[in-house]
Amino acid sequence: MENKPASLSKSRQRVIFNLVSRYWKRLAFAAACMIMVAGANGAMALLVKPVMDDIFIGKNREMLLLIPGLAVLVFLLKGLGSYGSEYFMNYIGEKIIRYFRDSLYEKITDLPIAFIHKEKTGALMSRITNDVNIVKGMVSTAVINVFRDFFSVIAFLGVIFYRDWQLACGAFLVLPLAFYPILVFGRRVRRFSTGSQETMADLNSFLHETFSGAKIIKIFSLESYEKKRFRLKTGELFRLEMKKVVAKALSSPVMEFLGGLGIAFIIWFGGMRVINGTSTPGIFFSFLTAVMMLYDPVKKLSGLNNTIQEGVAAASRIFDILEQEETIQEKINPEMLEGTVFDLEFDRVSFSYGADETPALKDINLRVAPGEVLALVGMSGGGKTSLVNLIPRLYDVSSGRILIGGKDIRDLSIKSLRDTISIVTQEPILFNESVKENIRYGRMDATEEQIVKAAKAAFAHEFILGFPKGYDTVIGELGSRLSGGEKQRICIARALIKDAPVLILDEATSALDSQAEQLVQRALENLMKGRTSFVIAHRLSTIDYASRVILLKNGSIAEQGTHRELMDLKGAYFSLQSMQAGKTAK
């Protein structure tokens, strides 16, 4: 995915604004609570004058009883306001974060398989976990404090001008300088935050790959090599994080210094007015308290701006996914594919994975009759998997068309098309659920009886009963607790229970030993009965049952016919058979 500047366009800002505006009632309550907090802060500054002039200088006993009571009330109101604003804003923030998480997962799930293959798994996971959490900090925590501090600034400004407008005008000569670091350091934080988030995504991807490939790392004794690679990645992350820390850390001291200049000016100018008798100590200290309390929220705005800039960078990365275009388009009113038996036809089909890449398939013309078993053979890179991936529209043809039951698959509902297709891949894909739930994945409304029947037809029932909890046994991530043959037979049971009229077998036995292959082969024969089947074969000895054999070479059909016809032809297929027979003999 291309790296884009970490910014939020107007359309993206509008999306976030619309999300927040859904909760306008809670937002109004939160704003009221923030105003209550700001009013309490202003009241504390106002109370300084009567404390100084009436109690300490005027020695007024009535005010001595009244002011402490007012102070307790002010702090109570401030506490209630803080709780209310925290609760309502965090509620809104959590709702928005849930929306982003759900939307990201749904979008990634809906995007074509080409996108999934192009992106790193860890990077996609980082969008849903790390980036969304950063946005949460922007939406809830930062927004709460920004509004609360903004209202506090307004309240303190009111106190300042109420107490001494002339002194206030002098203070405002210095105050605007305090906002300068917010702009300068905020830009740097956003830039470094974007780099940090991208590096974190790369780190997540690295962890996913190395944990998944732990067996290979250990067998090849590459632990030290992977540790070194990990240290390099964490070193890069450390470098970016420290740059971000420097930008954040500098903003506060700079504001402290500029604020100190303002306080020094106020002490000098205000002190002169008290000495000259044009002001009282109470007014001066009330003013000074309000100014000192004013600089605190202004200073915090710098830190909050840093958090917001991080959130903007993370939100941009999230929108980069959400705004991905769908390359597999469905018609507005697609046709529904109905029936139980289908023929398939490839009409002058060509396909390339990218505009600049060599075509994976070139001018394929092929018709597969209903119930026919078509074997696809050839050297790696010949185009076998590319051809079968076009049938369920995991990819779309670059030119030509694919017909099923006489209908162009691009005119059909994608769901109705895929409902007619079942697949068993070379690498069994199972989920960390029970055996029963993995088989039911082929048909979610399947009964217990149908699950057992499918398992029996896949020759899986016997070994399943040997598990501690039978069909309720959880099989581990990707079926890690099962052997290769057991995993493959559960995948076959899943395909059986779907009972789809079109079947794709992508080298379903190539990774198995001879004994496991025999059992799986028997299960596959049960699976193929009455179905239009595409069988990608690695071992040519396993395709004797095929109605027809297609040999693909460099994306084109080089030879086709029955096994016997191709052997008699003594061409490329004969050479492949001879080569494999020679390897077996050795």
Secondary structure by P-SEA (a helix, b strand, c coil): cccccccccaaaaaaaaaaaacaaaaaaaaaaaaaaaaaaaaaaaaacccccccccccccaaaaacaaaaaaaaaaaaaaaaaaaaaaaaaaaaaaaaaaaaaaaaaaaaccaaaaaaccaaaaaaaacaaaaaaaaaacaaaaaaaaaaaaaaaaaaaaaaacaaaaaaaaccccccaaaaaaaaaaaaaaaaaaaaaaaaaaaaaaaaaaaaaaaaaacaaaaaaaaaaaaaaaaaaaaaaaaaaaaaaaaaaaaaaaaaaaaaaaaaaaaaaaccccaaaaaaaaaaaaaaaaaaaaaaaaaaaaaaaaaaaaaaaaaaacccccccccbbbbbbcccbbbbbcbbbbbcccccccccccccccccccbbbbbbbcccccaaaaaaacccccccccccccccccccccccaaaaaaaccccccbbbbccccaaaaaacccccccaaaaaaaaaaaccaaaaaacccccccccccccccccaaaaaaaaaaaaaaacccbbbbccccccccaaaaaaaaaaaaaaacccbbbbbcccccccccccbbbbbccccccccccaaaaaaaccaaaaaaaaaaaaaac
